[in-house]
Amino acid sequence: MKLNFEAIIWRIKNEPEWLLLGLLVVVLIVGLTTYFIHGRLTDDEEARLHFTGVFQGFLMAESPQDFQEVAANLQQLGSMYPRSELLDKIRFFQAKSLLEAGEYGQAIEQLRRFLHEHPESYFNPAARLNIAYAHYYLENFEQATSQLQALIRELDSVHPLWAEAVWQQARVYSQQENRVAQVETLEMLVEQIDPDQEYWYLRAREELIDLR
């Protein structure tokens, strides 16, 4: 069925009730659109406020129990705001809290889920690095190396996490008692690190001095 726009326009011009109906439709559409946008902004603002409070708990946490509580709070927060722009941040720190709580298996599972659901997230490299940390603590050194080597290859040396990934790879070699690989990795870190990342540079230099 085709609409006869000419007839509709004629009625709007000549029949007041049609003009009124048209205005009501326009007002309704504008009102619903404004309500949706306002509601979305309100949800994001509420999510941001709630996250700020929970994140303070993350920063102040000291014991595994503290981090478990933070992880539970972040899981609830994600369920409350499943469409929030902060969802990737919420999910990342939920997994990070599990890692800090010593729940390494759960942390790996949550981080892998995070990478699957948020492949373009800013926290993607950090999630992969934390998977390597979890494997390291579980003494799954081959899995840790696999994660770290991939990350080291993909990141530029000026990336904030590149130096940390290289340092962690040296720690893996240390646990495996592979002194040659450990020294070579630390030398690479010293030679290629961004000058602004003085912390990792100094740690690598000190470690090399001890090894020699």
C-alpha positions in Angstrom: 0.0 0.0 0.0 1.5 3.3 -1.1 1.0 6.5 0.8 -0.6 9.4 -1.1 1.6 12.2 0.2 -0.2 14.8 -1.9 -3.5 13.9 -0.2 -1.9 14.0 3.2 -0.3 17.4 2.6 -3.7 18.7 1.3 -5.4 17.4 4.5 -2.8 19.0 6.7 -3.3 22.3 4.9 -7.1 22.2 4.9 -8.1 20.1 7.9 -6.8 21.5 11.3 -7.1 18.1 13.0 -4.6 16.6 10.6 -2.2 19.5 11.3 -2.5 18.8 15.0 -2.0 15.1 14.5 1.2 15.8 12.5 2.6 18.1 15.2 1.8 15.5 17.8 3.7 12.9 15.8 6.7 15.2 15.4 6.7 16.0 19.1 6.4 12.4 20.0 9.4 11.4 17.8 11.6 14.3 19.2 10.6 13.5 22.7 11.4 9.8 22.4 14.7 10.5 20.8 15.6 13.1 23.5 14.6 10.6 26.2 16.7 7.8 24.7 19.8 10.0 24.4 19.3 11.5 27.9 18.8 8.1 29.4 22.0 6.8 27.7 24.0 9.7 29.0 22.6 9.2 32.5 23.5 5.5 32.5 27.1 6.3 31.4 27.3 9.0 34.1 26.0 6.7 36.7 28.3 3.9 35.6 31.3 6.3 35.7 30.4 7.4 39.3 30.0 3.8 40.5 33.2 2.7 38.8 35.1 5.6 40.4 34.0 4.4 43.8 34.8 0.7 43.2 38.2 1.6 41.6 39.1 3.4 44.8 38.6 0.1 46.5 40.9 -1.5 43.9 43.6 1.1 44.6 43.3 0.6 48.4 43.0 -3.2 48.4 45.8 -5.0 50.2 44.7 -8.6 50.8 43.4 -11.3 48.4 40.0 -10.9 50.2 40.0 -7.2 49.4 40.6 -7.9 45.7 38.0 -10.6 45.6 35.5 -8.1 47.0 36.5 -5.6 44.3 36.1 -8.3 41.6 32.6 -9.1 42.8 31.7 -5.4 42.9 32.9 -4.9 39.3 31.1 -8.0 38.1 27.9 -6.6 39.6 28.7 -3.2 38.0 29.1 -4.8 34.6 25.7 -6.5 34.9 24.1 -3.2 35.9 25.5 -1.3 32.9 25.9 -3.8 30.1 25.7 -1.1 27.4 28.0 1.4 29.1 31.0 2.9 27.3 33.0 1.8 30.4 32.2 -1.9 30.1 35.6 -2.9 28.8 37.3 -1.0 31.6 35.0 -2.6 34.1 35.6 -6.1 32.8 39.4 -5.6 32.6 39.7 -4.5 36.2 37.4 -7.3 37.2 39.9 -9.7 35.7 42.9 -7.7 37.1 41.3 -8.0 40.6 41.1 -11.7 40.3 44.8 -11.8 39.3 45.7 -9.7 42.3 43.6 -12.0 44.5 45.7 -15.0 43.4 42.8 -16.5 41.4 45.0 -17.1 38.4 42.9 -19.6 36.6 39.8 -17.4 36.9 41.8 -14.4 35.8 43.0 -16.1 32.6 39.4 -17.1 31.8 38.1 -13.6 32.4 40.9 -12.0 30.4 40.4 -14.3 27.5 36.7 -13.5 27.6 37.6 -9.8 27.7 39.8 -10.1 24.6 37.0 -11.9 22.8 34.3 -9.4 23.7 36.4 -6.2 23.4 39.1 -6.9 20.7 39.6 -3.2 20.0 39.8 -2.0 23.6 42.6 0.2 24.8 43.2 -2.4 27.5 43.9 -5.2 25.0 47.7 -5.2 25.4 47.4 -5.0 29.2 45.0 -7.9 29.2 47.5 -10.0 27.2 50.3 -9.0 29.5 48.3 -10.0 32.6 47.5 -13.4 31.0 51.3 -13.9 30.8 51.6 -12.9 34.5 48.9 -15.4 35.5 50.7 -18.2 33.6 54.0 -17.1 35.2 52.5 -17.4 38.7 51.1 -20.8 37.8 54.6 -21.8 36.6 53.2 -22.4 33.1 56.4 -20.8 31.7 55.9 -22.0 28.1 52.4 -20.4 27.9 53.8 -17.2 29.6 56.6 -17.0 27.0 54.1 -17.5 24.1 52.1 -14.6 25.3 55.1 -12.4 26.0 56.9 -13.0 22.8 53.8 -12.2 20.7 53.3 -9.0 22.7 56.9 -8.0 22.3 56.8 -8.5 18.6 53.6 -6.6 18.1 54.3 -3.6 20.3 56.7 -0.8 19.4 59.5 -0.2 21.9 58.0 3.2 22.8 54.8 1.5 24.0 54.4 1.8 27.8 54.0 -2.0 28.1 56.8 -3.1 25.8 59.6 -2.7 28.4 57.5 -4.5 31.1 56.8 -7.4 28.7 60.5 -7.7 28.0 61.4 -7.5 31.7 58.8 -10.2 32.5 60.2 -12.4 29.8 63.6 -12.1 31.5 62.0 -13.2 34.7 60.6 -16.3 33.0 64.1 -17.2 31.7 65.4 -16.7 35.2 62.9 -19.2 36.6 63.8 -21.6 33.9 67.5 -21.2 34.8 68.3 -20.0 31.3 70.9 -17.5 32.1 72.0 -16.9 28.5 68.5 -16.0 27.3 67.9 -13.9 30.4 71.0 -11.8 29.8 70.2 -11.4 26.1 66.7 -10.3 26.9 67.9 -7.7 29.5 70.5 -6.4 27.0 67.8 -6.0 24.4 65.7 -4.1 26.9 68.6 -1.7 27.7 69.5 -1.2 24.1 66.0 -0.6 22.7 64.0 0.9 25.5 62.5 4.4 25.1 64.7 6.8 27.1 61.6 8.2 28.9 61.1 4.8 30.6 63.9 5.2 33.1 62.4 2.8 35.6 62.7 -0.3 33.5 66.1 0.8 32.1 67.6 1.1 35.6 66.1 -2.2 36.7 67.5 -4.0 33.7 71.0 -2.4 34.2 71.1 -3.4 37.8 70.0 -7.0 37.0 72.7 -7.2 34.3 75.4 -6.0 36.8 74.3 -8.7 39.3 74.4 -11.4 36.6 77.8 -10.5 35.4 
